């Protein structure tokens, strides 16, 4: 046997494989399949190449893997955004100047209106607390307390705008102050309604005991609930598990915990965390500081130049140029809005919740997946949504109003406060924000009749186009009427 035949035999032995026989009795050698086996037949006629199948983009195909198209869209978005950034730098140069912020703070102290309002709202907070205490002590009746609480709220609504109207214009500073005033106002509304419900229950139980021949003390009112709540030995030493009952919730500590907690809905007891996470708090604070710097840089570098260049088109009412300015402002405005959303609803509110030991941290839902405009408004701002549902929508249903009327009234209240937070700091009433919020009602109705994908697109379109349109309207009115010669950040501060 020659050398070549020996090598061929070795190769065959090295590639031999075995498998278990069908009856399991032993191993059977797997014979290699030979090419051009006559059992296969001619491939031109022995195999079918066509079956009933749908194209991938057809909805009935069941195909849902669009990762490549999403990546393609991201690449185009990055390229388009990079071009806009480069165009802005070539046209205006670098406009970001921390020194200009320092000058704005130095010449018109930003903290003055906020500190002034912060000190002032404490009088309303303490008034709401002591009115409730006077009712429990029978100093005043429930009806008198109701009118005093309403008077307290009305003064809080109208007095801060009067003060801001008397001081020099500082839109950013006064806007932050009015946001704080509005938050305190909504919290006090919730505080009044919840305590009123507990007070009615408390007085009813007192009347029942008086009929039986004796009066009931505050301790006796709380006993039935406390007896049904059994604390473990570990929980008895933990202040976060103590159950507060009416009227023992009427304390300064309880009131100010509610004022600083990241919620607008008052409760006697909140879910509390069991430990303090310093690392989580530091990450949220760092996020907020970084995002605030980015937002200020975007405003200074991108938004203010676009606004300054749009005043001529708005003054002459050149509609094609106005539309071009709105679309040009849409991208930076939307970026700023998204960053502010993350900064406040995730970073700031989570930081406050960690400091206060507040465990309910559902501040937003997946609003970006909203199927329509109405769905968006129920998901993007959960604290306000819970307040509106608990203190406006459900009480109206209880009084006999239809769901449609209750929803319209919620939008009306929301429109009022949106206009309130813009018109008061700018010292002018143009109703652009009010009309824009009311315009969400037909948008919600129309988008609800669309498919989920079309409704989601309508939601995004209203956010991307509607906000810059309103911003340019207010900017034009404010800039032309009060700061014709202003440049840079002095437009805002």
Buried (B, 14 or more C-beta within 10 A) or exposed (E): EEEEEEEEEEEEEEEEEEEEEEEEEEEEEEEEEEEEEEEEEEEEEEEEEEEEEEEEEEEEEEEEEEEEEEEEEEEEEEEEEEEBEEEBEEEBEEBBBEEBBEBBEEEBBBEBBBEBBBEBBEEBBEBBBBBBBBBBEEEBEEEEBBEBBEEBBEEBBEEBBEBBEEBEBBBBBBBBBBBBBBBBBBBBBBBBBBBBEBBEEBBEBBEEBEEEEEEBEBEEBBEEEEEEEEEEEEEEEEEEBEEBBBBBBBEEEBBBBBBEBBBBBBBBEBEBBEEEEEEEBEBBBEBBEEBBEEBBBBBBBBBBBBBBBBBEBBEEEEEEBBEEBBEBBBBBBBBBBEBEBBBBBBBBBBBBBBBBBBEBBEBBBEBBEBBBBBBBBBBBBBBBBBBBBBBBBEEBEEEEBEEEEBBBBBBBBBBBBBBBBBBBBBBBEBEBBBEBBBBBBEBBEBBBEBEEEBBBEBBBBBBBBBBBBBBBBBBBBBBEEBBEEBEBBBBBB
